[in-house]
């Protein structure tokens, strides 16, 4: 098939796709198996941690019973290695019966009964990344129908063992097939990462018509170096990536690894802050049964979540790279608000960073700062006030801020929490100046 024929076919498909089913107007939140549990299928030796219905039931229990669901963490997502090596006699995918004896439909009911949603994994190639049956072009319709019949709410569609033409045809065809089932399903596409993640190989306008979110870059690993490499790539390419994001269509820098083994507490706060600034999906991959208190506190931070879930859905940008190895990130928020993150790339010692809101192009006015992690308040700031705070190595300071006059429109500081519908307006503001803080700045005067 020549390039012209492929282009014409894509144009025809695009006329019938339009994946505006009302889902994911804010970035999705939930839990996925891959980074923490990979393809552990050794259930005889490791029954608590292998890819099985027991693992996903455990995580659903934790999301529903430990305060996650109320904060917006609603998806329980199965990744690779759930399938049998063979399709059934009707050509349908089927779970490995020894590890999913009840079947996916029964697991979906278990998850739905807890007020949660089920996600599942498939691949456009001949095989998944771990060698299980793929969803080739001729299997797209039957697999979409199978997922819908099981009660699946979210599909992660990978691209291993496929070529560029199969990806170009398969991703929009799956979008069309999901629509045709009549069941609203969130659709996560891995297409961009397989073609370099950037224009002209990726048409983000078209991608936004067929997918709710997409993986742009390589898989995250359980290390700070991996987090930094992702942030660096997104920042270096922000002119291409940032305009693509918005309600119902999100860039996905990959999973939250907070609570695993590779991040310090400062680094964990940094990932949470940066993912909030990037309007990234908040999909955890960790063991919710064994989280320590610091990881739980970071991941359940209400203001960090509220910033991430801001309904305007504008992705943040890197503004500055200082010679001191401090980087400044900015994101506009609803109700004339914005958020700043100060990230230390240093590895030596805490660094005293000096600046002012005026130097960061804020208008004249008076502001207050609220600490996301400690609840401390800083008053008496204006655009010309020189402020100094200490940022730990690989730590952040995050300062959501309100333009002059915004407080009057808001009515009261507490109402800012309405940027996420699941959070009560009575919840306190929490922001931090120092270590790895999230700070909130409110304008007090015109």
C-alpha distance (Angstrom), angle and dihedral (degrees) to the residues before:
residue distance angle dihedral
X1 . . .
X2 3.82 . .
X3 3.81 126.1 .
X4 3.81 93.2 -104.5
X5 3.80 92.6 52.3
X6 3.79 91.0 48.4
X7 3.82 91.3 49.7
X8 3.80 91.8 49.5
X9 3.80 91.8 49.0
X10 3.80 91.2 49.5
X11 3.79 90.0 51.0
X12 3.81 89.6 52.5
X13 3.80 92.3 47.8
X14 3.82 92.0 48.1
X15 3.80 90.7 58.4
X16 3.79 90.0 61.9
X17 3.80 102.5 35.2
X18 3.83 113.5 66.2
X19 3.82 99.6 149.2
X20 3.80 94.6 -156.9
X21 3.80 97.0 136.9
X22 3.79 93.5 143.8
X23 3.79 95.2 -104.0
X24 3.81 129.5 133.7
X25 3.78 98.8 13.7
X26 3.80 82.6 159.3
X27 3.82 124.0 33.4
X28 3.81 113.7 -74.5
X29 3.78 119.7 -105.0
X30 3.76 129.4 -159.2
X31 3.77 145.6 83.4
X32 3.83 134.0 -62.5
X33 3.78 130.7 -171.9
X34 3.78 104.5 -138.3
X35 3.81 111.7 86.4
X36 3.79 95.1 40.8
X37 3.82 102.3 33.8
X38 3.83 102.9 21.8
X39 3.82 112.7 176.8
X40 3.79 99.3 -28.4
X41 3.81 102.7 157.5
X42 3.82 96.7 156.5
X43 3.79 94.8 112.3
X44 3.79 94.1 158.5
X45 3.80 91.3 59.0
X46 3.82 99.9 29.1
X47 3.81 108.0 24.8
X48 3.82 96.0 160.7
X49 3.79 95.6 53.0
X50 3.80 106.6 31.8
X51 3.81 122.5 107.9
X52 3.79 99.0 -91.3
X53 3.77 141.5 121.4
X54 3.80 88.8 -94.2
X55 3.80 91.8 62.7
X56 3.80 93.2 51.0
X57 3.79 92.8 44.9
X58 3.81 88.7 52.1
X59 3.80 91.8 51.8
X60 3.79 92.1 46.1
X61 3.81 88.9 52.7
X62 3.77 91.3 51.4
X63 3.82 93.9 47.5
X64 3.80 91.4 49.5
X65 3.80 98.8 40.9
X66 3.82 105.2 34.5
X67 3.80 101.4 56.6
X68 3.81 99.1 -95.2
X69 3.80 98.7 112.6
X70 3.80 93.1 54.8
X71 3.80 89.4 55.9
X72 3.81 93.2 53.3
X73 3.81 102.9 -92.9
X74 3.81 96.2 134.5
X75 3.82 110.7 142.5
X76 3.81 123.7 86.9
X77 3.81 103.8 -167.8
X78 3.79 127.3 -163.8
X79 3.81 112.6 -150.8
X80 3.83 129.8 -167.9
X81 3.82 125.5 -32.5
X82 3.81 99.3 44.7
X83 3.80 94.9 109.1
X84 3.74 135.0 90.4
X85 3.79 113.0 -114.4
X86 3.81 88.5 -116.7
X87 3.80 134.1 48.9
X88 3.80 117.7 -124.5
X89 3.81 124.9 -100.6
X90 3.82 90.8 -85.7
X91 3.80 91.2 54.0
X92 3.80 94.6 -106.2
X93 3.77 127.6 139.5
X94 3.78 112.8 -108.1
X95 3.81 133.4 -171.0
X96 3.78 120.9 -108.9
X97 3.83 99.7 -91.3
X98 3.79 97.0 -146.4
X99 3.81 91.2 57.2
X100 3.82 99.6 31.8
X101 3.81 102.5 32.6
X102 3.79 93.1 159.3
X103 3.80 93.8 51.4
X104 3.79 129.6 -126.5
X105 3.81 95.8 -78.5
X106 3.79 90.9 58.9
X107 3.81 90.7 46.8
X108 3.81 89.5 50.1
X109 3.81 89.9 53.3
X110 3.80 90.6 50.4
X111 3.80 90.1 52.1
X112 3.82 94.7 43.1
X113 3.79 91.0 49.9
X114 3.79 86.9 62.3
X115 3.78 93.5 52.9
X116 3.80 93.1 -103.2
X117 3.80 136.3 117.0
X118 3.80 131.5 -123.2
X119 3.79 125.3 -129.4
X120 3.80 126.4 -169.2
X121 3.81 138.3 -169.3
X122 3.80 133.0 -124.7
X123 3.81 136.5 158.0
X124 3.81 132.4 -135.8
X125 3.81 92.7 -140.8
X126 3.77 133.5 80.5
X127 3.81 88.4 -90.7
X128 3.79 137.1 13.3
X129 3.79 119.0 -106.6
X130 3.82 89.1 -90.1
X131 3.79 95.2 45.5
X132 3.81 103.4 -96.0
X133 3.84 122.5 134.6
X134 3.78 113.8 -63.6
X135 3.79 130.7 -144.0
X136 3.80 101.5 -114.4
X137 3.80 120.3 -171.4
X138 3.79 92.8 -89.5
X139 3.82 91.6 52.6
X140 3.80 99.5 49.4
X141 3.80 97.4 95.4
X142 3.79 96.3 45.7
X143 3.80 92.7 46.2
X144 3.80 92.7 49.3
X145 3.81 89.5 49.8
X146 3.81 90.9 47.5
X147 3.80 92.4 51.9
X148 3.80 91.0 48.9
X149 3.82 91.9 48.8
X150 3.80 89.5 53.7
X151 3.82 92.9 52.0
X152 3.80 96.8 -110.4
X153 3.82 114.9 171.0
X154 3.82 102.6 -172.7
X155 3.81 134.8 31.6
X156 3.79 124.9 -158.7
X157 3.82 104.8 -161.7
X158 3.80 113.4 -163.7
X159 3.81 129.4 -166.9
X160 3.80 109.8 -141.2
X161 3.83 119.1 135.6
X162 3.81 92.4 19.1
X163 3.79 136.4 107.7
X164 3.79 131.7 -132.4
X165 3.81 95.4 -95.3
X166 3.81 92.7 49.1
X167 3.80 89.4 50.6
X168 3.80 92.3 46.6
X169 3.78 90.8 53.5
X170 3.78 101.3 30.8
X171 3.79 102.3 53.7
X172 3.82 95.5 55.3
X173 3.80 91.7 39.6
X174 3.81 90.5 55.1
X175 3.80 89.5 49.8
X176 3.79 89.5 53.4
X177 3.81 91.5 45.9
X178 3.81 92.5 51.0
X179 3.79 89.8 51.2
X180 3.79 90.6 49.5
X181 3.82 92.2 57.9
X182 3.79 90.9 67.3
X183 3.81 90.8 -134.5
X184 3.82 114.5 114.5
X185 3.80 107.3 -122.8
X186 3.80 128.5 173.1
X187 3.79 109.5 -124.4
X188 3.81 122.0 -147.7
X189 3.81 114.0 -170.8
X190 3.80 124.3 -161.1
X191 3.81 92.1 -169.6
X192 3.84 99.1 112.1
X193 3.80 96.1 56.5
X194 3.81 90.7 56.3
X195 3.81 93.0 56.4
X196 3.80 100.3 41.0
X197 3.80 100.2 -84.0
X198 3.80 97.2 -105.3
X199 3.81 141.8 85.8
X200 2.97 136.6 -61.3
X201 3.82 87.4 33.8
X202 3.81 90.3 45.8
X203 3.78 121.2 50.0
X204 3.79 100.6 -159.0
X205 3.79 93.1 -176.4
X206 3.79 90.2 59.5
X207 3.80 92.0 40.6
X208 3.80 89.9 55.8
X209 3.80 88.8 57.0
X210 3.79 95.0 55.0
X211 3.83 107.5 28.9
X212 3.80 135.9 47.2
X213 3.80 93.7 -149.9
X214 3.76 138.1 -2.9
X215 3.76 140.4 -160.0
X216 3.80 110.4 -119.0
X217 3.80 103.5 176.8
X218 3.79 143.8 25.8
X219 3.81 124.2 -57.0
X220 3.75 117.5 -79.4
X221 3.81 117.0 -115.0
X222 3.79 128.8 -156.7
X223 3.80 96.7 -90.9
X224 3.79 141.6 89.1
X225 3.82 89.6 -123.1
X226 3.79 88.7 60.4
X227 3.82 92.6 49.6
X228 3.80 90.6 49.1
X229 3.81 93.4 48.4
X230 3.80 90.1 54.0
X231 3.80 93.5 47.1
X232 3.80 90.4 47.3
X233 3.81 93.4 50.8
X234 3.80 92.9 47.6
X235 3.81 91.2 47.4
X236 3.79 95.0 46.8
X237 3.80 89.6 51.5
X238 3.80 99.2 35.5
X239 3.81 94.6 120.4
X240 3.80 88.9 65.3
X241 3.81 98.4 34.7
X242 3.79 106.6 38.7
X243 3.84 97.1 62.6
X244 3.82 90.7 52.3
X245 3.81 94.0 64.3
X246 3.77 124.8 86.0
X247 3.80 143.2 114.4
X248 3.79 108.2 -29.3
X249 3.82 95.0 8.1
X250 3.80 121.9 70.3
X251 3.77 139.7 174.2
X252 3.79 108.5 -128.0
X253 3.83 118.1 -148.5
X254 3.81 87.8 -177.9
X255 3.79 137.0 -108.4
X256 3.78 132.6 -14.3
X257 3.81 106.2 -114.2
X258 3.79 94.6 -171.7
X259 3.79 110.9 136.9
X260 3.79 97.0 31.9
X261 3.80 126.9 95.4
X262 3.80 109.0 -84.7
X263 3.82 106.1 65.7
X264 3.77 132.2 69.6
X265 3.81 117.9 -138.8
X266 3.82 90.0 -98.3
X267 3.79 91.3 50.1
X268 3.79 91.4 47.6
X269 3.79 90.6 54.1
X270 3.79 88.6 47.5
X271 3.79 92.8 54.7
X272 3.80 91.4 48.8
X273 3.81 91.8 48.9
X274 3.79 94.9 46.4
X275 3.81 93.8 46.0
X276 3.81 87.9 51.5
X277 3.80 91.2 51.2
X278 3.82 91.0 47.6
X279 3.82 92.7 51.8
X280 3.79 85.2 -124.7
X281 3.80 127.1 168.0
X282 3.81 109.6 -92.6
X283 3.79 97.6 -138.6
X284 3.79 110.8 155.0
X285 3.80 123.4 -151.2
X286 3.78 106.7 -169.1
X287 3.78 139.9 97.7
X288 3.78 105.3 -79.8
X289 3.81 89.5 -171.4
X290 3.81 91.7 65.6
X291 3.80 108.0 31.4
X292 3.77 117.0 143.8
X293 3.78 119.4 -129.7
X294 3.80 95.6 -103.6
X295 3.81 93.2 54.9
X296 3.79 91.9 45.7
X297 3.81 91.5 49.7
X298 3.80 92.4 51.0
X299 3.80 95.5 46.1
X300 3.81 93.1 44.7
X301 3.80 95.1 46.7
X302 3.79 104.2 135.5
X303 3.78 98.2 -153.8
X304 3.80 93.8 47.0
X305 3.80 87.6 52.8
X306 3.80 92.4 45.5
X307 3.80 91.1 53.9
X308 3.80 91.4 47.8
X309 3.81 90.6 49.0
X310 3.80 96.8 47.2
X311 3.82 105.6 148.6
X312 3.82 95.3 -132.4
X313 3.80 86.1 68.8
X314 3.81 96.6 -155.0
X315 3.79 113.6 157.0
X316 3.79 116.8 -129.4
X317 3.79 127.8 -119.0
X318 3.78 139.0 -146.2
X319 3.80 107.9 -106.3
X320 3.80 104.2 179.3
X321 3.77 142.8 15.8
X322 3.79 106.4 -161.3
X323 3.81 124.3 -154.7
X324 3.79 85.4 -121.5
X325 3.83 88.3 67.2
X326 3.77 91.8 -109.3
X327 3.80 115.5 131.7
X328 3.81 125.6 -159.2
X329 3.81 122.3 -147.5
X330 3.80 127.2 -171.4
X331 3.79 134.9 -165.5
X332 3.83 128.0 -178.8
X333 3.80 115.2 -133.2
X334 3.79 135.3 -168.0
X335 3.82 122.7 -83.5
X336 3.83 92.0 39.9
X337 3.79 91.0 -63.3
X338 3.78 131.3 135.5
X339 3.78 138.1 -177.0
X340 3.79 131.9 -135.1
X341 3.79 128.0 -161.7
X342 3.79 123.4 -166.8
X343 3.81 109.3 -161.9
X344 3.79 122.5 -168.8
X345 3.80 113.5 -145.4
X346 3.78 89.6 -177.6
X347 3.80 122.9 118.2
X348 3.81 101.1 -168.8
X349 3.81 113.5 68.8
X350 3.81 142.9 -39.2
X351 3.79 110.5 -56.4
X352 3.82 126.5 -143.9
X353 3.79 105.3 -135.6
X354 3.83 119.0 -160.6
X355 3.79 124.8 -162.1
X356 3.81 144.7 115.9
X357 3.75 135.7 -130.4
X358 3.78 89.5 -112.9
X359 3.80 91.1 58.7
X360 3.79 86.4 54.9
X361 3.84 90.8 53.4
X362 3.82 97.2 -102.0
X363 3.80 117.0 153.0
X364 3.78 124.3 -112.4
X365 3.79 114.9 -81.3
X366 3.78 144.2 94.8
X367 3.78 122.7 -74.6
X368 3.78 142.4 -174.7
X369 3.80 125.6 -149.4
X370 3.80 124.7 -144.9
X371 3.78 124.4 -163.8
X372 3.81 113.8 -129.6
X373 3.79 94.5 -158.5
X374 3.82 103.5 37.4
X375 3.80 105.9 22.1
X376 3.81 92.1 -124.9
X377 3.81 118.4 150.9
X378 3.80 128.5 -145.0
X379 3.82 115.6 -161.8
X380 3.77 135.7 -176.5
X381 3.81 98.4 49.4
X382 3.78 121.8 145.0
X383 3.79 132.8 172.4
X384 3.80 92.6 -87.4
X385 3.80 97.9 42.8
X386 3.78 110.3 118.3
X387 3.78 107.3 -135.0
X388 3.77 129.2 -168.4
X389 3.76 128.2 -165.5
X390 3.76 136.7 167.0
X391 3.80 118.7 -116.0
X392 3.77 117.8 -166.1
X393 3.80 119.3 -134.3
X394 3.83 106.7 -78.1
X395 3.82 88.2 5.0
X396 3.79 132.5 120.4
X397 3.77 143.2 -144.0
X398 3.81 112.5 -150.4
X399 3.79 121.5 -165.4
X400 3.79 120.0 -176.8
X401 3.81 104.9 -165.5
X402 3.79 140.9 -168.5
X403 3.79 125.4 -137.5
X404 3.81 118.6 -124.1
X405 3.78 111.7 -74.2
X406 3.79 94.3 19.9
X407 3.79 94.3 107.4
X408 3.78 91.5 61.1
X409 3.80 89.8 53.8
X410 3.78 91.5 47.5
X411 3.79 93.6 51.1
X412 3.79 93.6 -146.5
X413 3.76 138.8 11.6
X414 3.77 93.6 -111.3
X415 3.81 92.5 62.1
X416 3.79 90.6 70.7
X417 3.79 87.0 79.8
X418 3.82 86.3 73.8
X419 3.81 87.5 84.0
X420 3.80 82.8 90.3
X421 3.81 114.5 45.2
X422 3.80 94.5 -149.8
X423 3.81 94.1 60.3
X424 3.78 121.5 84.1
X425 3.79 120.0 -122.5
X426 3.80 87.6 -128.0
X427 3.81 93.3 63.9
X428 3.82 110.7 111.4
X429 3.77 125.0 -113.4
X430 3.76 114.2 -110.0
X431 3.77 123.1 -167.0
X432 3.76 135.8 152.3
X433 3.80 137.0 -148.4
X434 3.79 109.4 -161.9
X435 3.80 137.6 24.2
X436 3.80 102.5 26.0
X437 3.77 103.9 -23.2
X438 3.75 137.6 165.8
X439 3.80 106.7 -150.3
X440 3.76 127.7 -166.7
X441 3.78 120.7 -151.5
X442 3.80 120.6 -160.9
X443 3.77 124.4 -168.0
X444 3.79 110.2 -128.1
X445 3.79 100.5 -176.9
X446 3.78 140.3 31.0
